[in-house]
Amino acid sequence: NRVRRLSGSSIEMLDAEEIEQEEALWPSVEATFTAFSRSGPPMTGPEFARLFDECLFLVDGKIKRAECDIIFSQYMNSNKKLDFAGFKKAVRTVASKKDMSVKLLQQKIALTKEPKP
């Protein structure tokens, strides 16, 4: 049994095991999200961009800083900040643009843990 999920501009086909593995990684991703949210969650645009800068996702040309800003603006709230639910959607969009699995992107974010001094 596979489930269809819209991810960014494409549709992913996932089985139950893949969904379960993704769900298991979100708490680690949330810890990184919180660490990068200097003023406490929700996250600002510069904090969002810094997280992806430090995860080295902007260097390969598949996602530019301007694209990061656009993705942030798609999911930000009325205060121009991103809560964790919006961040999860943004991660799925970034994964789609990077042509990588959400699980791999989650792992890379979780390994980043906190901003560099």
Secondary structure, DSSP 8 states (H G I E B T S, - for coil): -EEEEEETTEEEEEEHHHHHHHHHHHHHHHHHHHHH-TTSSSB-HHHHHHHHHHTT-STTSSS-HHHHHHHHHHH--TTS-B-HHHHHHHHHHHHHHHTS-HHHHHHHHHHH-S---
